[in-house]
Amino acid sequence: MIQSSLMGPAPAATAVVLAALADPAVTTPVARTALLGLLLAFGAGDTVQQEECEELIRGGVWILYRELVTHPSGIAREHAYETLSNLDTERDRLESFLRASRAQHPSDVD
């Protein structure tokens, strides 16, 4: 990225970030927090690369939902939430998911 503009390698980097997040056993919570922050940045903006990144992120939304309820860091959960809420296709499902999560674990989800 240069400032907030994504460069050509951003889609490939997005795929690597998603692969690293896919198995929490191979990363630490601190690393996953940083990776979720990168994913949030890759999904923001209005460039061709952002559109490609967003499409990759849509393929890994299950990772974001898992992090949303299992990650020990509130910052990481916020990154996951923001990334999901930025995806037009996830807004309704995200709100339904959060309602169900709050009903089961009211203190776990902000």
C-alpha positions in Angstrom: 0.0 0.0 0.0 1.1 3.6 -0.6 -0.9 5.7 1.8 -4.4 4.2 1.4 -4.0 3.1 -2.2 -3.5 -0.6 -2.8 -0.8 -1.7 -5.2 -0.7 -4.7 -7.6 0.5 -7.4 -5.0 -2.4 -6.7 -2.6 -4.7 -9.5 -3.9 -1.8 -12.0 -3.5 -1.1 -10.6 0.0 -4.7 -11.0 0.9 -4.6 -14.7 -0.1 -1.6 -15.2 2.1 -3.2 -13.4 5.0 -6.3 -15.6 4.7 -4.2 -18.7 4.5 -2.3 -17.7 7.7 -5.6 -17.0 9.5 -7.2 -20.2 8.4 -5.4 -22.3 11.1 -5.1 -20.5 14.5 -2.7 -23.1 15.7 0.0 -21.8 13.4 -0.2 -18.2 14.5 -0.3 -16.3 17.8 -3.2 -14.1 18.8 -0.9 -11.0 18.4 0.0 -12.1 14.8 -3.7 -12.8 14.0 -4.6 -9.3 15.3 -2.0 -7.8 12.9 -3.2 -10.0 10.0 -6.8 -9.0 10.7 -5.8 -5.3 10.6 -4.1 -5.9 7.2 -7.2 -7.7 5.9 -9.3 -4.7 6.9 -7.0 -2.4 5.0 -7.0 -4.6 1.9 -10.8 -4.6 1.8 -11.1 -0.8 2.0 -11.0 1.6 -0.8 -12.2 1.8 -4.4 -9.4 0.4 -6.6 -9.3 -2.6 -8.9 -7.0 -4.3 -6.4 -9.5 -3.6 -3.6 -12.3 -5.3 -5.5 -10.1 -8.3 -6.1 -9.2 -8.4 -2.4 -12.8 -8.1 -1.4 -13.7 -11.1 -3.5 -11.0 -13.1 -1.8 -12.2 -12.0 1.6 -15.7 -13.1 0.7 -14.3 -16.6 0.2 -12.9 -16.6 3.7 -15.7 -15.0 5.7 -15.9 -18.0 7.9 -12.5 -17.1 9.2 -13.7 -13.7 10.2 -16.8 -15.0 11.9 -14.6 -17.4 13.9 -12.2 -14.7 14.9 -15.2 -12.5 15.8 -16.2 -14.8 18.6 -13.0 -16.6 19.5 -10.2 -14.1 19.4 -9.1 -12.9 22.9 -8.4 -9.4 21.7 -11.2 -6.8 21.4 -9.1 -5.0 18.7 -8.9 -8.2 16.6 -12.7 -8.8 17.0 -13.3 -5.2 15.9 -11.1 -5.7 12.8 -13.1 -8.8 11.9 -16.4 -7.0 12.5 -15.4 -4.0 10.4 -14.1 -6.2 7.6 -17.4 -8.1 7.6 -19.5 -5.0 7.8 -17.7 -3.5 4.8 -18.9 -6.5 2.7 -22.3 -5.7 1.2 -23.1 -9.4 1.1 -22.6 -9.9 4.8 -24.5 -7.1 6.5 -27.7 -8.9 7.2 -26.0 -12.2 8.1 -23.6 -10.3 10.4 -26.4 -8.7 12.4 -28.2 -12.0 12.7 -25.0 -13.7 13.8 -24.3 -11.0 16.4 -27.8 -11.3 17.8 -27.5 -15.0 18.2 -24.0 -14.7 19.7 -25.2 -12.1 22.2 -28.0 -14.4 23.3 -25.6 -17.2 24.0 -22.5 -15.2 25.2 -23.6 -11.6 26.0 -20.2 -10.6 27.5 -18.1 -12.1 24.7 -19.3 -10.0 21.8 -19.1 -6.2 21.9 
